[in-house]
Amino acid sequence: MDIKDRDLQSIQEVRDLVRKAKKAQKEFSKFSTQLIDEIVKQLSEAALKEAEGLAKMAVEETGFGIWQDKKTKNVVASEMLYEHIKDMKTIGIINEDSERKIVEIGTPVGVVAALIPSTNPTSTTIYKTLISLKSGNAIVFSPHPSAKNCILKTVEVLNKAAIRMGAPEGLISCISVPTIEGTNELMKHDDVSLILATGGTAMVKAAYSSGTPALGVGPGNVPAFIERSADVKEAVSKILASKTFDNGTVCASEQAIVTENCIADYVKSELKNQGGYFLTGEELDKVVKIMERPNGGMNPKIVGKSAQDIAAMAGITIPEGTRIMICEEKGVGKEYPFSKEKLTQLLAFYSVEDWVEACELCYKLLENGGIGHSLAIHSKNEEIIREFALKKPVSRFLVNTPSTQGAIGLSTGLTPALTLGCGAVGGSATSDNVGPEHLINIRRMAYEVNDLGIKPKEINSIDKIDIEAICKIVLEQLKNINY
């Protein structure tokens, strides 16, 4: 009997995919680590070969971002990630501590459910596949409906490469009929061991509420502080390179510049020189009107759009060559729209008296939707850099580098990743850039190292038995017997 309702189709498809994934993972778990590593290498190479085509497909389908930057993210998720994880021990004996006499054994968690956003669809799919297979797991994807085709194509590329290497069918799969009901079925399925959730706040909360262990990420509302000792020209260049990367679709992109009054005019001048346009008056009012939904949430129509696209949507004219539109915001909170996360080419600007006040303002911005995520600082004063790092509730503190590229490991030594944990303060189960090490269980074999003085209990031997006492008892009993 054919199932015609999409929700029922989706639920049935999920059940079939998970069943196949469980069977495939059981077989995959018997593969040698050498073969698994070779499969991961082949997947990386296959994804790298298709990096440009998948990037163009993602932009065409979603309307978000810049294909050249999406290609770069695909390279980060394939080539750079592989170089980072290729020698990582994840399965079998992964560590031996001879002094403490502890042996650590890595074991796969099983079937991973992966939720993929529309902002970074192909790169996140590549990334999650590589880290899942490197840790011996199967993976089932739930694609964002508006990015379904490019995600399915990415899964096809990866799956073909895996099958060619002898991987079992069903090890990498994706829902072709994405619905909320299907995604819920996937997250709550008894045979799903872990959820990797990347996307909006509501979706991440649903993952954590599903009853299945989950690794999710929170939103970013990243402040960038330009301190008075900074190379202002270089700082502005890096901030704009980050904020315009893929039209600001990465959650680690800067959302506000905070600087000191003594250099504020210089910073503003440099922003203008490098393509920044400050909105005022009626122009600002028109942009604000299209930024948010009535409930205060970000308008999805502006996500991943260029400054020129947003200007056209708002009905204003901005100078040719404008890379970013900026608002000198007066406060932080729901009534100040530029103080929130804006996954597009819009940026807030604040000026304060000194670094102490800047520290407080950055904290408020983080509390306004970015707690636990990331913060950037541009400074040559190591003492101030350290003070900021000690006091800010973030998981990534990025120094003199573009925030986007720094957070995902492109310009820093951080793990190349597209799932960026926000720690407990940000509602995440980890504060790390998520990697294969987060997708295994560790069995610890521990030998005795502390002698507690426990000895076998002594058993009385026959020569210690009181024979005379036993004879007396026997004689007394015999007296009472009638013959």
N, C-alpha and C positions, 0 to 999 in steps of 0.2 A: 504493500500500500504506500503510495507516494505521500510525502509530508509536504503540504503546501504553505503552511504558515512559517514565516521567516524565523520567528523565535523558536519554534519547535525544530525546524531544520538545523538551526545553529546549535541548539542543545544536543541533538542527536549527533551532529558532526563532532562536537567537543568530546562526547563520550567515546566515539570511535577513535578519534585521534589520541586520546589519553590511553586507551586500551593498547593501541599499537605502540605508543611511546613507551609504555611500561614494559612491554615485551621486548622492544628494541633495546632499551636500556639494560635489561637483564643480560642480553647477549653481549652488548657493548662493554659491560663491566668485566667480561672475561678477556677482553683484548689486552695485549701487553701495553705497557706505558710507551714503549717505542713506537708501536703502531698508532696509538692515540695521538702522540705528538706529530707523527707524519701526517695524519688526517687533518689535524689542526693547521699544519703548515700548508697543506693543499687548499684548505678552505680560505686561508688568508690570501694565497696567490690568486685564487679564483675571484675573490671579492675585489682584490686590487685591480685585476684585469678589467673588471666591469665597473670600476669606481666612477668613471665619467658618465657612462650611460645610465647608471642607476641614479646619479645625482640629477641629471637632466629630467629623468622620468619623475623624480620626486617633486621638483619645482613645477613641472607641467601639471601634475595631478593635484597638488595641494595649493599652488599659487604662493607658497611661502619661500622666501629666501633667494639666494643666488647660487646657481648650479656650480660655479667654480669653488665656492666655499663649501658646498655640500660634498663636492668631490674631495676636498681636503679632509673633511670629517670622515669620509669613507676610508681614506688612507690612514687616518689616525686609528680607526676601528679595525683595520686589517693589518697593514704592514707594521705600524708602530706598536700596536698592541701585541702582535705576535713576537716581535723582537723583545718585548718586555717580559712575556710569559713563557717563552720557549724552553727556558732551562728551569722553570719553576717545578718543584716537586709537589704534586697534588694527590697522587694515588699510590697506594702501597706504603712502604716505609719512607717517610718524608723527613724524619729527623731522629737522630740517636744521641742521647746525652749520656756519655759514659760515666761522668762523675755522679750524676743523680740516678743513674741506672733506669732511665725512662726512654722507651722507644715509642715514637708517634707514628701512627698508621692512618693515612688519609683514605676515606671512603666516600663515594658519591652520595649525594642526598637522594637521587632518583630522578623523578620527572620535574622539570622546572617549567612553570607557567610564566610567560614573558609578555607584559603589556607594553605596546609600542605607541608613542605619540606621533602626531602628524608633523610636528616641528622638525624632528630629526629622525625620520622613519627608516631610511636605508642604513644609515650608519649605526643606529641603535640595534637594529636587527643583526648586522654583522658582528658587532661587539658582543652582544649577549650570546650569540651562537658560539663564538670562539671561547668565551670563558666557561660556558656550560659544558662543551665537549672536552675542553682541557681538563675539567674536573670530573669527567666520566659520566656526565648526565645526559639525558634526553631533554629536548626543549619543544614546547608547544607555544606558538605565538597567537596573541589576540591583537589584531591590528586596529588602529584607529580607522573608522569607516572612510574618512576622507583621504586616507593614504593607503587603502587596501591593495591597490594594484601594484604599486612600487614595492610594498612590503612582500607581497606574494612572489613578485619577480626576484627579489633578493633571496628569499627562502629557496626558490627554485634553483638559483645559481649555486647556493651553498649545498643544497641537498644533492644535486648532481655530482658535485665534487666529492662529497662524502661517500655516495654510493659507488663511485668509480674506485674508491680506495677500500671497498669492502664493508663499509658501514651498513648496518641493518636498515631496512625500510622502516620509516616511522620515527627515526631518531630525531629528525628535524622536520617540523610540520607547522602549518598555519591555518587558522580558521578562515574559510573562504566566504562564509556568511556571517559577518560580524554583527552581533547584537548585544545589547546590555544583558539579556538573559543568557546568552551563550558565554559571555565573559564571566558572569557570576557562576555559572555551572563549572567553568574551568577553574576559577579560584577556589571553589568549595569542594571540588572533586576529591574523594578519599585517596585517590592514587597520585594526586599532585603533592609533591613534598615541599615545594618552596615557590613563592611568587617573587618575580623581579618586576617591580612596578615603577614605570617612568611615565609621568604625565601630570595631569592637573591634580589639585589638592583633593577634590572629591573622589577621584579614582584611586588615589593612593590610600585615602582613608578607608575606602571600600576593601582594598586589598588587606589592610591591617585588621579589618573587622570580619574578614571571611572565616576565621578560625584556622586558616592555614598559615604557617610561618611565612613572613614576607620581609623583603628588603625594598623599601620605598624611599622616595626622595621628596623633599619639600620644595616650595617655590624659592626663587632667589630674588632679593631686592638689594642688589650689590652696590654699596657706596664705594666711591674711589676718592681718597683724600690726597690732595696735592699739598704737601707741606712746604713751608717757605724755603727750605734748603734744596728742593727738587730742581732738576733740569726741566723747567716748565714746558719748553718746546717739545722735548722728548716725551714728557708725561702726557701731554695733550695728544701727540701723535699715536701713542700706544692705546690711550683710551678710545680714540676714534677708530683705530684699527680693530679694536675689540668690539665696540658697539655696532659697527657697520658689518662685522663678520656675519655672513649669512643673514643680513638685515636684522640682527639682534635676536635671533630665535633661540640661542643657547641661554639657559636659565642663569648661567654664570656671568652674563654680560652686565656691564655697568648700568646702573639705573639713575645714579646721581653723582655729580661732582661736588665735593666739599673742599673749600680752600680757605685760606686766611685773608683777612681784609688787606693786609699789607702787600699781597701779590694778586689780589682779585682782578684788578684792571688788566694786569699783564696776562693772566690766565684767560680772561674774556677776549682780549685782543688776539691771543694765539688761537683760541677756538674759532674766531671769525676768520683768521688767516687760513685755517686748515679746513674750512668748509662748514663751520657751525653757523646756524642762523637763530638768533634770539627772537622768540615770539613775544609780541606785546599787543595790548589793546584788543581790537576786534579780531585780529588774526588768531590771537591766543584763545579767545572765547570760542571761535569756530572749531579750532582743533580740539579743545576740551569737550565740546559737544559730541564729537565722534569717538572719543577715547574710551568711553565707558558705557556699559549697559545701564539701564535704570536702577538695577540693584547694586551698582557700584563695581561690578566685576569688569575685567578688561574686555573690550569689544573684540571678538575674534577676527573681525574684518580688517583690523589694523596690524594683526600679527604678521611678522615677516615681510612687511611692506617697506619700500624705500621712502625717504623724506618727500620725494616728488609725488609718489602715489598718495601719501597721506594728505599732502597739500591739495591735490586734486579732489580727494574725497571731501575735504573740508571746504572747498571752494575758495581757496586763497592762492596767491601767486608768490613763489619764493624764488630767490636768485638761482640761475643756472649753476650747477656744480655744488649745490647745497648737499652735504652728506648727512647732516643731523640737525634736527630742530630742538631748540633748548628753551626752557622756561626758567626764569629766576623765581623759584618757588619760595613762599614765605613761611611755610610750616610743614608739619608732618601729620598725616592722618587721613581719614576718609574724605574730608572736605578739601584736601589738597591732592588732586589727581596725579600730578607729576611726582609725588612722593612715593608712588606705588610701583610695582613691577610693570614694565612696558616692553614686551618682546618685539620691539620694532625700533625704528630710528628716532626715538624721542628720549630726551635726557633732561633731568632736573639739575639746577645749579644753585648752590648755597655758598654764602660767604659768612665766616665767623671770625671772632677776635683772635683766637689762638688755637693751638693743637688740643688743649684741654677741652675747650668748647666743641671743637671738631670731634673729639672722642665721644662726647655726650650725644652730639647730633647723629653720628654714625650709628650709635647704639639705638637711638629712636627709629632711624630708618630701617634697621634690621628687625626691630620689633614690629614694624609695620608691614610684615609679610616676607621677611627674609631671614629670620632668626635661624642660626645654625649653619647657614650655607657658606657664603664667601664674602670677603672684603679685600679691597685693593688699596695699597698705599704707595705713593711716590715720594721718596725722601732720601736724603743722604745722611740724615741724623739717625745713627743706629740706636741711640738711647730712646728716641721717640718711637722708632719702629718697634723696639722690644716692648715698650709700655703699651702700645696699641695691641700688640699680639697677646699680651698677658690679660688684657681686659675685655677683649671682644668675643662674644659668643658665636664664633664661626668655626667651621671645620677646615676651611682653606683660607689662609692669610697670605695674600699674594703681594710680593714686594717688587716694585719697579718693573712690572711686566703687565701686558694686557690681561685683563681678568678672564676673559673667555678662553683664550689660548693657554693661559697659565693653569686654570682650573682643570681643563681636560687633559693636561699633560703634554700639550704641543710645545710650549715654551718653557716648561719647568720639568723637574725630575719626578713629578707626581705620576702615579699610575695612569696610563692612557685609559680614559673611561668616559662613558656617556651616561652613567648612573652615579650621581654624586651625593653621597650620604650627608645628612644634616645633623646627625647625632640625636641623642635623646631630647635635647633642648629644642630641636626642630622637628620632633616627632618621628625620627628615623631610628632604625635598629642599629645603624652604624654611622660613624662620622667619616668613613673612608671613601675613596674612589673605589667602587666595587670591582673586585677581580675574582679569578678562579678560587682563591683561598677562602672566599666567602660562601662558596657553593659546595663545600665538603664538610663531612663530620670527621672529627679526629678521635681515633681510638688510642688510648695511652696504655702501654704495657709497662708496668712498674715492678721492679725487683726490690726486695728488702734491702734497705741501707741502714736502718736503725735497729740494733739488737735490743729487744725489749726484755731479754732475760727469761723468756718463756721456755720452760723445759717440760719434757714428757712426764706425766704423773707416774710415780713409782708404784708398781704392783707388788703386794706382799707375796713372798715366795713361801713354799710349803714348809721350809725349815723354821719359819717364824710362827707357824700355827701352834697353839697351846694344846698338845696331844693329851696331857694329863687331865685337863678340864673336859675334853671331849669324852674320855673314858668314864669319868664320873657320871656324866649325863647318861651315857649308854647303860651303865649298871643300874641306875635309878629306874630307868625305863623297863629294864628286864625284870625288876622286882614286882612290877605291877602286872606282869603278864601271867595269866592263868594257864597252866599246861593241862 
